[in-house]
């Protein structure tokens, strides 16, 4: 009987957004953690389901924090969590620890929080326990992570509808290590660049790069996994860059050449990574022309809560109110003050608001009136398939109707605004709207299939990447800085040997 500790500390940290306070982070422990995560569409869901399928293990839940992307997390909170993990693992003495981490988490004092976290866990449990980690493919992979963990692999799709599958794969590989079938060796190379756009894996050139990686995994026996990382664009980290990381079973002679070829290919194709977007005005014009057709799902790229922005923009709402064609739409605005105002006024009340614009420096509050239609105190679960059954993490909400045609869901937290459940749970029929606004770029597409057609809007905000708009103090990456003298970081090999 193997003893398997499991947990999650998942956060994508925006280097230019306000810090995330401890009070805004939820921690779940014990059996409630298992019941809340099993079967959902996350890496942790895949981990738990893979372990539950086995009869020869004991599951030891440690701690679960699924934190919506936002500014760097409070360092004091992180230290408390790290200490809790260390103490619990010393008491539990598990054979293995299986984790769901993002890979781009920072604290207000640490750049590489996952590297620090994994090193701390390794020190707490010693060298013989196996550590397995499932990462997001927007992780900033570091040698510190790979030195501490035995298994450290990314999901392979963006949108990330394979989180669950990746969790299951991590569990399989952890048992391969435990049972002596796998001797993990990592080889990785980096390119000093950010991909400014076009980072969905079904688009060229990433589609072809991933296809070759999957073919290599099937054709070369020593190649266990080849993870390709598109670095999170809104970080500022010392050694950030596009990465290719090979996990082989023992040393593999061709590994360095393969990952360096990927690094070089990123650099050679760097000008190809550009999104196709429209302005807010163009999106509204297109919607007005197709008013009798399918609902449009606007990806509000500048204010994406799924990329760490606060979600407090009203730019699309203001433009739609002033558009010559009277459109009908639904959207969210993160504004806890307006939520409190609506709850105090009650359903049916007409309220005068200073809506949104209270966090993002680029915005101003919008002076507008509306009618409170619904108040909500309950947690909302996402339908998926992306992030299925995960909490929307919006806190208290209020549905407010503006100008008899716009339905605004005011939220107390930024939340995971990528799912039709957010609207349907507030009585909003998506098919009756000319448009809905999603605070996401990719992840919502699968979740609105058959309900809406996507339009990508290059809106102003903390989550729309423009070269030079997010000045790098630590990182040295194209296109924000000149790296022509040394764009490729040579391959490194990491093999963790048990003590």
C-alpha positions in Angstrom: 0.0 0.0 0.0 1.6 3.3 -1.2 0.9 6.5 0.7 0.2 9.4 -1.8 0.0 13.0 -0.6 -1.9 15.3 -3.0 -2.6 19.0 -3.2 -2.6 22.2 -5.2 -1.1 25.7 -5.0 -2.0 27.1 -8.3 -1.5 30.7 -9.3 -0.4 32.6 -12.4 1.2 35.8 -11.1 0.8 39.1 -13.0 4.0 41.1 -12.5 2.2 44.5 -13.1 -1.0 44.0 -11.2 -1.7 44.8 -7.6 -0.6 42.1 -5.1 -3.0 39.4 -4.1 -4.0 39.7 -0.5 -4.2 36.6 1.8 -7.8 37.4 2.5 -8.7 36.8 -1.2 -7.3 33.3 -1.2 -9.3 30.2 -0.4 -7.6 27.2 1.3 -9.4 23.8 1.4 -8.1 20.9 3.3 -8.9 17.3 4.4 -11.7 15.2 2.8 -13.5 18.4 1.5 -10.5 19.0 -0.8 -10.9 15.5 -2.4 -14.7 15.8 -2.7 -14.4 19.3 -4.3 -11.8 18.4 -6.9 -12.3 14.8 -8.0 -13.8 14.5 -11.4 -13.4 18.1 -12.3 -11.5 19.3 -15.4 -8.3 20.3 -13.7 -4.9 18.7 -13.2 -5.8 18.0 -9.6 -9.1 16.4 -10.8 -7.1 14.0 -13.1 -4.6 13.3 -10.3 -7.3 12.3 -7.8 -9.3 10.2 -10.3 -6.2 8.3 -11.3 -5.4 7.6 -7.7 -9.0 6.7 -6.8 -8.9 4.1 -9.6 -6.1 2.2 -7.8 -6.6 -0.2 -4.9 -3.0 -0.2 -3.8 -2.8 3.3 -2.4 -3.9 5.6 0.4 -4.7 9.1 -0.6 -3.4 11.8 1.9 -5.0 15.2 1.1 -2.8 18.1 2.2 -4.0 21.4 1.0 -5.7 23.0 -2.0 -5.6 26.6 -3.2 -6.8 27.4 -6.7 -6.2 31.1 -7.1 -7.5 33.1 -10.0 -4.7 34.9 -12.0 -3.8 38.2 -10.3 -0.8 40.1 -8.9 1.9 38.4 -6.9 0.6 36.6 -3.9 1.2 37.9 -0.4 4.5 36.5 0.8 3.3 36.0 4.3 0.5 33.8 3.1 2.9 31.8 0.9 5.3 31.2 3.9 2.4 30.0 6.0 1.3 27.5 3.3 4.9 26.3 2.7 5.4 25.7 6.4 2.1 23.8 6.7 3.1 21.6 3.8 6.5 20.9 5.3 5.0 20.0 8.7 2.3 17.8 7.2 4.6 15.9 5.0 7.0 15.2 7.8 4.1 13.7 9.8 2.6 11.8 6.9 5.9 10.4 5.6 4.3 9.6 2.1 5.9 7.5 -0.6 5.0 10.2 -3.1 3.6 13.7 -3.4 1.6 14.6 -6.5 0.9 18.3 -7.1 -1.1 20.7 -9.3 1.0 23.8 -9.7 0.9 26.5 -12.4 4.6 27.2 -12.8 4.4 31.0 -13.0 3.7 31.8 -9.4 5.5 34.7 -7.7 5.1 36.2 -4.2 5.7 39.8 -3.2 9.3 38.7 -2.4 10.0 35.6 -4.5 10.3 35.3 -8.3 10.3 31.5 -8.6 7.8 30.5 -6.0 7.3 27.0 -7.4 11.1 26.4 -7.4 11.2 27.5 -3.8 8.1 25.5 -2.8 9.4 22.2 -4.4 12.8 22.7 -2.8 11.3 23.2 0.6 9.1 20.1 0.2 12.1 18.1 -1.0 14.1 19.1 2.1 11.1 18.2 4.3 10.7 14.7 3.0 14.2 13.7 2.0 15.5 12.3 -1.2 13.6 9.0 -1.5 10.0 10.1 -1.8 8.8 10.8 -5.3 7.5 14.2 -6.2 5.3 14.6 -9.3 4.0 17.9 -10.7 1.6 18.8 -13.4 2.2 22.3 -14.8 0.4 24.8 -17.1 2.2 25.2 -20.4 2.6 28.9 -19.6 5.0 28.0 -16.8 8.4 29.6 -16.5 10.3 26.3 -16.0 13.4 26.6 -13.9 16.3 24.2 -13.0 15.3 24.6 -9.4 11.9 23.0 -10.1 13.4 20.2 -12.1 16.1 19.6 -9.4 13.5 19.1 -6.7 10.8 17.1 -8.6 11.1 13.7 -10.2 8.2 14.3 -12.6 7.5 17.8 -13.8 5.5 18.0 -17.0 3.1 20.5 -18.7 -0.3 20.1 -20.3 0.0 20.2 -24.1 -3.0 22.3 -25.3 -4.0 25.9 -25.2 -6.9 26.2 -24.5 -6.1 23.9 -21.6 -8.7 21.2 -22.1 -6.1 18.5 -21.3 -5.4 19.5 -17.7 -7.2 16.5 -16.5 -5.3 14.1 -18.9 -2.1 15.7 -17.7 -2.9 15.0 -14.1 -3.5 11.3 -14.9 -0.2 11.2 -16.8 1.7 12.6 -13.9 0.3 9.9 -11.6 1.3 7.2 -14.1 4.8 8.5 -14.3 5.1 8.8 -10.5 4.3 5.1 -10.2 6.8 4.3 -13.0 9.4 5.9 -10.8 8.2 4.3 -7.6 8.3 0.9 -9.3 11.6 1.3 -10.9 10.5 1.5 -14.6 11.6 5.2 -15.0 14.8 7.0 -14.3 13.9 10.6 -15.0 16.4 12.8 -16.8 15.5 16.3 -17.9 17.1 18.3 -20.8 15.9 21.8 -21.5 16.7 24.9 -23.5 15.3 28.3 -23.6 14.8 31.2 -26.0 15.1 34.7 -24.7 11.7 35.8 -26.1 8.0 36.2 -25.4 5.5 35.1 -28.0 3.5 38.3 -28.3 0.4 36.4 -29.7 -0.9 33.4 -31.6 -0.2 31.0 -28.8 -3.2 28.7 -29.2 -1.7 25.3 -29.9 -4.1 24.5 -32.8 -2.6 27.4 -34.8 0.7 27.5 -36.8 3.5 27.4 -35.9 2.7 25.9 -32.5 0.5 23.2 -34.0 3.4 21.8 -36.0 5.8 22.1 -33.1 3.6 20.1 -30.8 2.8 17.5 -33.5 6.5 16.8 -33.9 6.8 16.5 -30.1 4.0 14.0 -29.8 5.4 12.0 -32.7 8.8 11.9 -31.0 7.3 10.6 -27.8 5.7 7.7 -29.7 8.7 6.9 -31.9 11.7 7.2 -29.5 11.5 4.8 -26.6 13.7 6.9 -24.2 11.5 10.0 -24.8 8.8 10.0 -22.1 7.5 13.6 -22.4 8.4 16.7 -24.4 6.8 19.8 -22.9 6.8 23.1 -24.8 6.3 26.2 -22.7 5.0 29.5 -23.9 6.1 31.9 -21.2 3.5 34.0 -19.4 3.7 37.4 -21.1 2.9 39.6 -18.0 5.7 38.3 -15.8 9.1 39.9 -15.2 11.5 37.1 -14.2 15.2 36.8 -14.4 15.5 33.7 -16.5 12.2 33.7 -18.4 11.9 32.5 -22.0 10.2 30.1 -24.3 11.2 26.6 -23.3 11.4 23.0 -24.6 11.8 20.4 -21.8 12.4 16.7 -22.5 11.9 14.0 -20.0 13.8 10.9 -20.9 14.2 7.5 -19.3 17.8 7.7 -18.5 20.3 9.9 -20.5 19.3 10.3 -24.2 22.1 11.3 -26.5 20.0 13.4 -28.9 18.1 15.3 -26.2 20.3 18.4 -26.2 20.1 18.8 -30.0 16.3 18.3 -30.0 15.5 20.9 -27.3 18.0 23.4 -28.8 16.4 23.0 -32.2 13.1 23.9 -30.6 14.6 26.9 -29.0 16.1 28.0 -32.3 12.8 27.5 -34.1 11.0 29.8 -31.6 13.6 32.4 -32.4 13.5 31.9 -36.2 9.6 32.2 -36.2 9.3 34.9 -33.6 7.6 37.3 -36.0 4.9 34.7 -36.7 3.5 35.0 -33.1 1.0 37.8 -33.7 -2.7 37.8 -32.8 -5.5 38.8 -35.2 -7.7 41.3 -33.3 -10.1 44.1 -33.8 -11.0 47.3 -31.9 -14.0 47.6 -29.6 -15.7 49.8 -32.3 -15.0 47.2 -35.0 -16.4 44.4 -32.8 -19.6 46.3 -32.1 -20.0 47.2 -35.8 -19.6 43.5 -36.8 -22.1 42.5 -34.2 -24.6 45.1 -35.4 -24.3 43.9 -39.0 -24.9 40.3 -37.9 -27.5 41.2 -35.2 -29.9 38.4 -36.2 -27.2 35.8 -36.2 -25.4 33.8 -33.4 -24.4 35.6 -30.3 -20.9 37.1 -30.3 -18.5 36.3 -27.5 -16.1 39.2 -27.1 -12.7 38.3 -25.7 -11.9 41.4 -23.7 -8.1 40.9 -24.1 -7.0 43.9 -22.1 -9.0 43.0 -19.0 -8.7 39.2 -18.9 -9.0 37.9 -15.4 -7.7 34.7 -16.8 -4.4 36.5 -17.5 -4.3 38.3 -14.1 -6.1 41.6 -14.9 -8.5 42.9 -12.2 -11.6 42.5 -14.5 -12.9 46.0 -13.7 -13.2 47.5 -17.2 -16.4 49.1 -18.5 -14.9 50.2 -21.8 -17.0 47.8 -23.9 -20.1 48.7 -22.0 -19.6 52.5 -22.5 -18.9 52.0 -26.2 -22.0 49.8 -26.6 -24.2 52.4 -24.9 -23.0 55.0 -27.4 -23.2 52.8 -30.5 -25.8 53.9 -33.1 -27.4 50.4 -33.2 -29.2 49.5 -30.0 -27.5 46.3 -29.1 -28.2 43.9 -26.2 -25.4 42.3 -24.2 -24.2 40.8 -20.9 -20.8 41.1 -19.1 -19.1 41.1 -15.8 -17.4 43.9 -13.9 -15.3 43.3 -10.8 -16.5 45.9 -8.3 -17.1 44.8 -4.7 -18.3 48.3 -3.8 -21.1 48.2 -6.4 -22.0 44.6 -5.2 -22.3 45.9 -1.6 -24.4 48.8 -2.8 -26.8 46.5 -4.8 -27.2 44.1 -1.9 -28.0 47.0 0.4 -30.5 48.5 -2.0 -32.3 45.1 -2.8 -33.9 43.6 -5.9 -35.9 46.1 -7.9 -34.0 49.1 -6.6 -32.7 51.7 -9.0 -29.1 52.6 -8.1 -26.7 55.2 -9.2 -23.2 53.6 -9.5 -19.6 54.5 -10.0 -19.1 51.2 -11.8 -15.7 49.5 -12.2 -12.4 51.3 -12.9 -11.3 51.2 -9.3 -8.2 49.0 -9.6 -6.7 49.2 -13.1 -4.8 52.4 -13.5 -5.9 52.8 -17.1 -9.6 53.0 -16.2 -12.0 55.4 -14.4 -15.2 54.6 -12.6 -18.3 54.8 -14.9 -21.1 57.0 -13.6 -24.2 55.2 -14.6 -27.7 54.1 -13.3 -29.2 50.7 -13.3 -31.8 48.4 -11.7 -30.9 45.5 -9.4 -32.4 42.4 -10.9 -30.8 39.6 -8.9 -28.6 39.1 -5.8 -26.3 36.1 -5.3 -24.4 34.9 -2.3 -23.7 31.4 -3.5 -20.6 29.9 -5.1 -21.0 29.1 -8.8 -19.5 26.0 -10.4 -18.2 26.1 -14.0 -19.7 23.8 -16.6 -16.7 23.4 -18.7 -15.2 21.5 -20.4 -12.4 23.8 -19.5 -12.2 24.0 -15.7 -15.3 21.9 -15.4 -16.7 21.9 -11.8 -14.2 24.4 -10.6 -15.4 27.4 -8.6 -15.9 30.6 -10.6 -14.4 32.4 -7.5 -16.4 35.6 -8.0 -17.6 36.1 -4.4 -20.9 37.8 -3.8 -22.5 39.1 -7.1 -25.3 41.3 -8.3 -27.1 41.4 -11.6 -27.8 44.9 -12.7 -29.7 46.0 -15.8 -28.5 49.2 -17.5 -30.6 51.0 -20.1 -33.1 48.1 -20.3 -30.7 46.2 -22.5 -27.3 45.5 -20.8 -27.0 42.9 -18.1 -24.0 43.5 -15.9 -22.9 40.9 -13.3 -21.0 42.9 -10.7 -18.6 40.6 -8.9 -16.7 40.9 -5.6 -13.6 39.1 -7.0 -12.1 38.9 -10.5 -13.0 35.2 -10.9 -12.7 32.8 -13.7 -14.8 34.6 -16.3 -14.7 31.9 -19.0 -17.9 30.0 -18.8 -21.5 30.2 -19.7 -22.5 29.1 -16.2 -21.5 32.6 -15.0 -24.3 34.1 -17.1 -26.8 31.2 -16.9 -26.6 31.1 -13.0 -27.8 34.7 -13.0 -30.7 34.0 -15.3 -29.0 35.4 -18.4 -30.0 33.6 -21.7 -26.9 33.8 -23.8 -28.8 33.2 -27.0 -31.0 36.3 -26.4 -27.9 38.6 -26.3 -26.2 40.2 -29.3 -22.9 39.8 -27.4 -21.4 38.6 -24.1 -18.1 39.6 -22.7 -15.5 37.0 -21.6 -12.5 38.0 -19.5 -10.4 35.3 -21.3 -8.7 34.8 -24.6 -8.7 31.1 -25.3 -10.1 29.1 -22.4 -13.7 30.1 -22.9 -14.0 28.9 -26.6 -14.8 25.3 -25.8 -17.2 26.4 -23.1 -19.4 28.4 -25.4 -19.3 26.1 -28.4 -22.8 26.1 -30.0 -23.8 29.2 -28.0 -21.5 32.0 -29.3 -18.9 32.9 -31.9 -15.7 34.6 -30.8 -14.3 38.0 -31.6 -10.9 39.0 -30.1 -10.8 42.6 -29.0 -7.5 44.5 -28.6 -8.8 46.4 -25.6 -6.7 48.6 -23.3 -5.7 47.0 -20.0 -3.2 45.1 -18.0 -3.7 41.9 -20.0 -3.2 43.0 -23.6 0.4 42.6 -24.4 2.0 45.4 -26.4 5.9 45.3 -26.7 7.3 47.9 -24.4 4.1 48.5 -22.4 5.3 46.1 -19.7 8.9 47.2 -19.1 11.2 44.5 -17.9 13.5 45.2 -15.0 14.7 41.6 -14.5 13.9 39.8 -17.7 16.0 40.0 -20.9 13.5 38.9 -23.6 12.5 39.9 -27.1 10.6 42.0 -28.1 10.9 44.1 -25.0 14.7 44.1 -25.1 17.4 43.4 -27.7 18.8 39.9 -27.3 20.3 39.5 -30.8 23.7 38.8 -29.3 22.6 35.6 -27.4 18.9 34.7 -28.0 19.3 31.0 -27.2 20.2 29.7 -23.7 22.1 26.4 -24.2 20.6 23.2 -23.1 21.0 22.0 -19.5 20.6 18.5 -18.2 19.1 17.7 -14.8 19.0 14.3 -13.1 17.8 14.2 -9.6 19.4 11.3 -7.7 17.7 9.9 -4.5 19.7 10.4 -1.3 
